């Protein structure tokens, strides 16, 4: 089956691909000989200096550690690659102009389900429409039908293990319901996906509440915090924010923009400050002002799993000690466009933090929405919020049945 999938993806047989590779190697050797002769005749050119103004310029380690020699740096990078938690993007989160655009009033006739359908359009094309084509090509139900559906799911970033789990459940449901026509498999598949995604998806409602937001840089943490603050304020709750990602000046500034736009108080320290101290001060302020909800940002770029565990562990101890009566949420923000990388991030954070929910952002920008199934299956943490657009209303409560209906409608 996997050989068939390989041929389907590449459009070539394995033997044909091998012949092309060998031909390319011969051509590359010839080009290499010519290039070597050219290099010997030419004068050496000094490399240009390039200055990068990305987020990585503001890293905690960059301030406190000496830069190793080039050879040592390469060796260290190879050794630590297994544990390093990389940001998904070097882009900063939305600037003031984008935030203002996101806060525009919803269009007339605005409907949450319609927005959900629009946001899932790319995922629908990548999964549902392909499955529909397969089902229409079959009259009855046989093993080959299940294999073709399996191919679609594997190539849509659901992951191998999750796909096998879905296909096994689908076979069992088809047998249980005695489905003999291919078109009946569609409804059975919808039921299987709903069952996999269902869980306690409601956000904490009792107050006082503290919401810790974790995740790597670039996934939409700051935007998620701003939209959550706006939501709680519209519900009549008093809200405060804590800028706990002190390793990145941009994160503090972006959160300040959101606090100004939404009209909520922000507790912040200067760049490079102790994140634990920020959270401590924010808790004291929230208690003294009797805030209903305190939403805390956390560092999104830490060197490795050990550092991440230490940093988050220190913050959670402060929360336990200083705010024991508060209802707690620990939300992991993941970017749907990163596919399998999001699954790895989910595994890492689930090992270092007691996660209570997943926020999956940027679903409208990808055909890889199937990753939501893989994440839920891998770490068994409920999906609580999904982002299907730029507007404030596009951060929606997750409902498994509505999600599947929008995906298959």
Secondary structure as GFF3:
##gff-version 3
##sequence-region A 1 409
A	DSSP	alpha_helix	2	10	.	.	.	ID=ss1
A	DSSP	alpha_helix	14	41	.	.	.	ID=ss2
A	DSSP	three_ten_helix	55	58	.	.	.	ID=ss3
A	DSSP	alpha_helix	60	64	.	.	.	ID=ss4
A	DSSP	alpha_helix	70	80	.	.	.	ID=ss5
A	DSSP	alpha_helix	96	102	.	.	.	ID=ss6
A	DSSP	alpha_helix	112	119	.	.	.	ID=ss7
A	DSSP	alpha_helix	121	126	.	.	.	ID=ss8
A	DSSP	alpha_helix	128	136	.	.	.	ID=ss9
A	DSSP	alpha_helix	143	154	.	.	.	ID=ss10
A	DSSP	alpha_helix	160	176	.	.	.	ID=ss11
A	DSSP	alpha_helix	183	197	.	.	.	ID=ss12
A	DSSP	beta_strand	209	214	.	.	.	ID=ss13
A	DSSP	alpha_helix	221	234	.	.	.	ID=ss14
A	DSSP	beta_strand	239	242	.	.	.	ID=ss15
A	DSSP	alpha_helix	249	262	.	.	.	ID=ss16
A	DSSP	beta_strand	265	267	.	.	.	ID=ss17
A	DSSP	alpha_helix	275	288	.	.	.	ID=ss18
A	DSSP	beta_strand	293	297	.	.	.	ID=ss19
A	DSSP	alpha_helix	305	322	.	.	.	ID=ss20
A	DSSP	beta_strand	327	335	.	.	.	ID=ss21
A	DSSP	three_ten_helix	336	338	.	.	.	ID=ss22
A	DSSP	alpha_helix	340	352	.	.	.	ID=ss23
A	DSSP	beta_strand	357	361	.	.	.	ID=ss24
A	DSSP	three_ten_helix	363	365	.	.	.	ID=ss25
A	DSSP	alpha_helix	371	379	.	.	.	ID=ss26
A	DSSP	beta_strand	383	387	.	.	.	ID=ss27
A	DSSP	three_ten_helix	392	394	.	.	.	ID=ss28
A	DSSP	beta_strand	395	397	.	.	.	ID=ss29
A	DSSP	alpha_helix	400	408	.	.	.	ID=ss30
###
